[in-house]
C-alpha cells in the first residue's frame, strides 16, 4: 500500500448505504425502488471492499470480493431498466436474465481460478488489480456491453412511453451511466499507470450514477397514488 487514503471510499459508501435505505423505505412502486436500492448496495459494497483490499492488499480474497460485487451491477441495472420500460420491450427481461447467468458464471470463475486476479496495488484513493488477459477480455466485454445496453435501452424506452415520470426515470439511468463511464474511460487513457485501475476509477466516479438514481428515488417517492405490484 502506497499513500492510500480510505476517506473517499468510506464517505462514498456512507452516502450510498443511506441512499439504499431511502430507496427501500420510500413510497412508490417497489418494482422500481427495490432494484434501485440494490444498485446502491452494490456501489457501496465495492467501496467497503476496496478499503479492505487496500488494508490487506496481499489478501486476494478481498480483491475477488470487490470484483464479485461489481459484476452484478450490469444485470441489476438492466433489470431496473426492464422494470421501467415494462410491459414494453419484454425481451429486455430475458436479456437481464442472460446477464444474470453470465454474472453467475463470472462469479464462479473469479473464486475458483487463482489466475483471475493475481495482485492488488493501492495508491492515493485508487486500487489497481492484476489479472489474466483472458479474464480481462471476457469481463470487459460483459461489463461494458451491459452498461451500453442500459444506455441504449433507456433511450429506446424514452421514445416508447408517454409517461413523463418514467421518461425522467429513464433519463436518470442514462445520464448516470454515461456520467461515470465516459469520464472513467478518459481518465484510464490519460493516467500514467493505467493498467488495472479501471474498476476502481469507475466505481469512484459511479457516485455520479448514485446521485442520478437518488433523483429517481426522490421523484418516485412522490408518486404515492401509483399502484405497487
C-alpha positions as a Markdown table, in Angstrom:
| # | Residue | x | y | z |
|---|---|---|---|---|
| 1 | Unk | 0.0 | 0.0 | 0.0 |
| 2 | Unk | 1.5 | 3.4 | -1.1 |
| 3 | Unk | 0.0 | 6.5 | 0.4 |
| 4 | Unk | -3.6 | 5.2 | 0.1 |
| 5 | Unk | -6.4 | 7.0 | 2.0 |
| 6 | Unk | -9.7 | 5.3 | 2.6 |
| 7 | Unk | -11.6 | 8.5 | 3.3 |
| 8 | Unk | -13.1 | 8.9 | -0.2 |
| 9 | Unk | -14.3 | 5.2 | -0.2 |
| 10 | Unk | -15.8 | 5.5 | 3.3 |
| 11 | Unk | -17.6 | 8.7 | 2.6 |
| 12 | Unk | -19.0 | 7.4 | -0.6 |
| 13 | Unk | -20.1 | 4.2 | 1.0 |
| 14 | Unk | -21.9 | 6.0 | 3.8 |
| 15 | Unk | -23.8 | 8.1 | 1.2 |
| 16 | Unk | -24.7 | 5.1 | -0.9 |
| 17 | Unk | -25.8 | 3.0 | 2.0 |
| 18 | Unk | -28.1 | 5.9 | 3.1 |
| 19 | Unk | -29.5 | 6.2 | -0.4 |
| 20 | Unk | -30.2 | 2.4 | -0.4 |
| 21 | Unk | -32.1 | 2.7 | 2.9 |
| 22 | Unk | -34.1 | 5.6 | 1.4 |
| 23 | Unk | -34.9 | 3.6 | -1.7 |
| 24 | Unk | -36.1 | 0.6 | 0.3 |
| 25 | Unk | -38.2 | 2.7 | 2.6 |
| 26 | Unk | -39.6 | 5.2 | 0.1 |
| 27 | Unk | -43.1 | 5.4 | -1.2 |
| 28 | Unk | -43.7 | 4.5 | -4.8 |
| 29 | Unk | -43.5 | 1.4 | -7.0 |
| 30 | Unk | -41.4 | -1.3 | -5.4 |
| 31 | Unk | -40.6 | -2.9 | -8.7 |
| 32 | Unk | -38.6 | 0.3 | -9.4 |
| 33 | Unk | -37.4 | 1.2 | -6.0 |
| 34 | Unk | -36.1 | -2.3 | -5.0 |
| 35 | Unk | -33.6 | -2.8 | -7.9 |
| 36 | Unk | -32.5 | 0.8 | -7.5 |
| 37 | Unk | -31.8 | 0.1 | -3.8 |
| 38 | Unk | -29.8 | -3.0 | -4.8 |
| 39 | Unk | -27.7 | -0.8 | -7.2 |
| 40 | Unk | -26.9 | 1.5 | -4.3 |
| 41 | Unk | -25.9 | -1.5 | -2.1 |
| 42 | Unk | -23.6 | -2.8 | -4.9 |
| 43 | Unk | -21.9 | 0.6 | -5.3 |
| 44 | Unk | -21.5 | 1.0 | -1.5 |
| 45 | Unk | -20.3 | -2.6 | -1.2 |
| 46 | Unk | -17.5 | -2.1 | -3.6 |
| 47 | Unk | -16.3 | 0.9 | -1.6 |
| 48 | Unk | -16.2 | -1.1 | 1.5 |
| 49 | Unk | -14.4 | -4.0 | -0.3 |
| 50 | Unk | -11.8 | -1.6 | -1.7 |
| 51 | Unk | -11.0 | -0.3 | 1.8 |
| 52 | Unk | -10.4 | -4.0 | 2.8 |
| 53 | Unk | -8.4 | -4.6 | -0.3 |
| 54 | Unk | -6.1 | -1.7 | 0.4 |
| 55 | Unk | -5.8 | -2.5 | 4.1 |
| 56 | Unk | -4.5 | -6.0 | 3.2 |
| 57 | Unk | -3.5 | -6.0 | -0.5 |
| 58 | Unk | -1.8 | -9.3 | -0.1 |
| 59 | Unk | -5.2 | -11.0 | 0.7 |
| 60 | Unk | -6.6 | -11.7 | -2.7 |
| 61 | Unk | -10.0 | -12.8 | -1.3 |
| 62 | Unk | -10.8 | -9.1 | -0.8 |
| 63 | Unk | -10.0 | -8.3 | -4.4 |
| 64 | Unk | -12.2 | -11.3 | -5.5 |
| 65 | Unk | -15.0 | -9.9 | -3.4 |
| 66 | Unk | -14.6 | -6.5 | -5.0 |
| 67 | Unk | -14.9 | -8.0 | -8.5 |
| 68 | Unk | -17.8 | -10.2 | -7.3 |
| 69 | Unk | -19.8 | -7.1 | -6.1 |
| 70 | Unk | -19.4 | -5.0 | -9.2 |
| 71 | Unk | -20.0 | -8.0 | -11.5 |
| 72 | Unk | -23.7 | -7.7 | -10.6 |
| 73 | Unk | -24.1 | -4.0 | -11.5 |
| 74 | Unk | -25.0 | -4.5 | -15.2 |
| 75 | Unk | -27.5 | -7.3 | -14.6 |
| 76 | Unk | -29.3 | -5.4 | -11.9 |
| 77 | Unk | -29.1 | -2.2 | -13.9 |
| 78 | Unk | -30.7 | -4.0 | -16.9 |
| 79 | Unk | -33.4 | -5.4 | -14.6 |
| 80 | Unk | -34.2 | -1.9 | -13.4 |
| 81 | Unk | -34.4 | -0.6 | -17.0 |
| 82 | Unk | -36.7 | -3.6 | -17.8 |
| 83 | Unk | -39.0 | -2.7 | -14.9 |
| 84 | Unk | -39.1 | 0.9 | -16.0 |
| 85 | Unk | -40.0 | 0.0 | -19.6 |
| 86 | Unk | -42.4 | -2.8 | -18.7 |
| 87 | Unk | -44.6 | -4.0 | -20.3 |
| 88 | Unk | -43.0 | -2.7 | -23.5 |
| 89 | Unk | -39.7 | -4.2 | -24.7 |
| 90 | Unk | -40.5 | -7.5 | -22.9 |
| 91 | Unk | -37.4 | -9.0 | -24.4 |
| 92 | Unk | -35.3 | -6.9 | -22.1 |
| 93 | Unk | -36.3 | -9.1 | -19.1 |
| 94 | Unk | -34.9 | -12.1 | -21.0 |
| 95 | Unk | -31.7 | -10.1 | -21.7 |
| 96 | Unk | -31.3 | -9.2 | -18.0 |
| 97 | Unk | -31.7 | -12.9 | -17.1 |
| 98 | Unk | -29.0 | -13.8 | -19.6 |
| 99 | Unk | -26.7 | -11.2 | -18.0 |
| 100 | Unk | -27.5 | -12.6 | -14.5 |
| 101 | Unk | -26.5 | -16.1 | -15.8 |
| 102 | Unk | -23.2 | -14.6 | -17.2 |
| 103 | Unk | -22.6 | -12.8 | -13.9 |
| 104 | Unk | -23.1 | -16.1 | -12.0 |
| 105 | Unk | -20.6 | -17.8 | -14.3 |
| 106 | Unk | -18.1 | -14.9 | -13.8 |
| 107 | Unk | -18.6 | -15.1 | -10.1 |
| 108 | Unk | -17.7 | -18.8 | -10.1 |
| 109 | Unk | -14.6 | -18.1 | -12.3 |
| 110 | Unk | -13.4 | -15.3 | -10.0 |
| 111 | Unk | -13.5 | -17.5 | -6.9 |
| 112 | Unk | -12.2 | -20.8 | -8.3 |
| 113 | Unk | -9.5 | -19.6 | -10.7 |
| 114 | Unk | -6.5 | -18.2 | -8.8 |
| 115 | Unk | -5.1 | -16.7 | -12.0 |
| 116 | Unk | -8.1 | -14.4 | -12.5 |
| 117 | Unk | -6.9 | -11.7 | -10.1 |
| 118 | Unk | -3.3 | -12.0 | -9.1 |
| 119 | Unk | -2.5 | -8.9 | -7.2 |
| 120 | Unk | -3.7 | -5.5 | -5.9 |
| 121 | Unk | -1.9 | -2.2 | -5.5 |
| 122 | Unk | -3.3 | 0.8 | -3.8 |
| 123 | Unk | -2.2 | 4.4 | -4.3 |
| 124 | Unk | -3.8 | 7.7 | -3.1 |
| 125 | Unk | -7.5 | 6.8 | -3.5 |
| 126 | Unk | -7.4 | 4.2 | -6.2 |
| 127 | Unk | -6.8 | 0.4 | -6.3 |
| 128 | Unk | -5.3 | -1.3 | -9.3 |
| 129 | Unk | -5.7 | -5.0 | -10.0 |
| 130 | Unk | -3.6 | -7.6 | -11.8 |
| 131 | Unk | -5.5 | -10.2 | -13.7 |
| 132 | Unk | -5.1 | -12.7 | -16.6 |
| 133 | Unk | -5.6 | -11.3 | -20.1 |
| 134 | Unk | -8.4 | -13.8 | -20.8 |
| 135 | Unk | -10.4 | -12.8 | -17.8 |
| 136 | Unk | -9.7 | -9.1 | -18.6 |
| 137 | Unk | -11.2 | -9.6 | -22.1 |
| 138 | Unk | -14.2 | -11.6 | -21.1 |
| 139 | Unk | -15.0 | -9.4 | -18.1 |
| 140 | Unk | -14.6 | -6.2 | -20.2 |
| 141 | Unk | -17.0 | -7.5 | -22.9 |
| 142 | Unk | -19.6 | -8.5 | -20.3 |
| 143 | Unk | -19.3 | -5.3 | -18.3 |
| 144 | Unk | -19.1 | -2.7 | -21.0 |
| 145 | Unk | -21.8 | -4.3 | -23.1 |
| 146 | Unk | -24.1 | -4.4 | -20.1 |
| 147 | Unk | -23.6 | -0.7 | -19.4 |
| 148 | Unk | -24.1 | 0.1 | -23.1 |
| 149 | Unk | -27.3 | -1.8 | -23.2 |
| 150 | Unk | -28.5 | 0.2 | -20.2 |
| 151 | Unk | -27.9 | 3.4 | -22.1 |
| 152 | Unk | -29.4 | 2.3 | -25.4 |
| 153 | Unk | -32.5 | 0.6 | -23.9 |
| 154 | Unk | -33.1 | 3.6 | -21.7 |
| 155 | Unk | -33.0 | 5.8 | -24.7 |
| 156 | Unk | -35.4 | 3.5 | -26.6 |
| 157 | Unk | -37.7 | 3.4 | -23.6 |
| 158 | Unk | -38.0 | 7.1 | -23.6 |
| 159 | Unk | -39.3 | 7.1 | -27.1 |
| 160 | Unk | -41.8 | 4.3 | -26.4 |
| 161 | Unk | -43.5 | 5.7 | -23.3 |
| 162 | Unk | -45.7 | 8.7 | -22.8 |
| 163 | Unk | -45.4 | 8.6 | -19.0 |
| 164 | Unk | -43.4 | 11.7 | -18.1 |
| 165 | Unk | -42.3 | 10.2 | -14.8 |
| 166 | Unk | -41.0 | 7.0 | -16.4 |
| 167 | Unk | -39.2 | 9.1 | -19.1 |
| 168 | Unk | -37.5 | 11.1 | -16.4 |
| 169 | Unk | -36.5 | 7.9 | -14.5 |
| 170 | Unk | -35.0 | 6.5 | -17.7 |
| 171 | Unk | -33.2 | 9.8 | -18.3 |
| 172 | Unk | -31.7 | 9.4 | -14.8 |
| 173 | Unk | -30.4 | 5.9 | -15.7 |
| 174 | Unk | -28.9 | 7.0 | -18.9 |
| 175 | Unk | -27.4 | 10.2 | -17.5 |
| 176 | Unk | -26.0 | 8.3 | -14.5 |
| 177 | Unk | -24.3 | 5.6 | -16.6 |
| 178 | Unk | -22.8 | 8.0 | -19.1 |
| 179 | Unk | -21.8 | 10.3 | -16.3 |
| 180 | Unk | -19.4 | 7.8 | -14.9 |
| 181 | Unk | -18.4 | 5.6 | -17.9 |
| 182 | Unk | -17.2 | 8.4 | -20.2 |
| 183 | Unk | -15.0 | 10.2 | -17.6 |
| 184 | Unk | -13.7 | 6.8 | -16.4 |
| 185 | Unk | -12.5 | 5.9 | -19.9 |
| 186 | Unk | -11.0 | 9.3 | -20.3 |
| 187 | Unk | -9.0 | 9.0 | -17.1 |
| 188 | Unk | -8.0 | 5.5 | -18.0 |
| 189 | Unk | -6.4 | 6.9 | -21.2 |
| 190 | Unk | -4.6 | 9.8 | -19.6 |
| 191 | Unk | -3.3 | 8.2 | -16.4 |
| 192 | Unk | 0.4 | 7.4 | -16.4 |
| 193 | Unk | -0.1 | 3.9 | -14.8 |
| 194 | Unk | -3.4 | 2.8 | -16.2 |
| 195 | Unk | -3.1 | -0.9 | -16.1 |
| 196 | Unk | -5.8 | -2.5 | -13.8 |
| 197 | Unk | -7.2 | 0.8 | -12.4 |
| 198 | Unk | -10.4 | 0.9 | -14.4 |
| 199 | Unk | -12.7 | -1.0 | -11.9 |
| 200 | Unk | -11.6 | 1.3 | -9.1 |
| 201 | Unk | -11.8 | 4.5 | -11.1 |
| 202 | Unk | -15.3 | 3.6 | -12.5 |
| 203 | Unk | -16.6 | 2.7 | -9.0 |
| 204 | Unk | -15.4 | 6.0 | -7.5 |
| 205 | Unk | -16.9 | 8.0 | -10.4 |
| 206 | Unk | -20.1 | 5.9 | -10.1 |
| 207 | Unk | -21.0 | 8.4 | -7.4 |
| 208 | Unk | -22.5 | 10.3 | -10.4 |
| 209 | Unk | -24.7 | 7.3 | -11.1 |
| 210 | Unk | -25.7 | 7.2 | -7.4 |
| 211 | Unk | -26.7 | 10.9 | -7.4 |
| 212 | Unk | -28.7 | 10.4 | -10.6 |
| 213 | Unk | -30.5 | 7.4 | -9.1 |
| 214 | Unk | -31.2 | 9.3 | -5.9 |
| 215 | Unk | -33.1 | 11.9 | -8.0 |
| 216 | Unk | -35.1 | 8.9 | -9.4 |
| 217 | Unk | -35.9 | 7.7 | -5.9 |
| 218 | Unk | -37.0 | 11.1 | -4.7 |
| 219 | Unk | -39.2 | 11.6 | -7.7 |
| 220 | Unk | -40.7 | 8.1 | -7.4 |
| 221 | Unk | -41.3 | 8.7 | -3.7 |
| 222 | Unk | -43.8 | 11.4 | -4.5 |
| 223 | Unk | -45.9 | 9.0 | -6.6 |
| 224 | Unk | -48.0 | 7.9 | -3.7 |
| 225 | Unk | -51.1 | 7.3 | -5.7 |
| 226 | Unk | -49.4 | 4.9 | -8.2 |
| 227 | Unk | -50.2 | 1.2 | -7.6 |
| 228 | Unk | -47.5 | -1.1 | -6.4 |
| 229 | Unk | -47.4 | -4.7 | -7.7 |
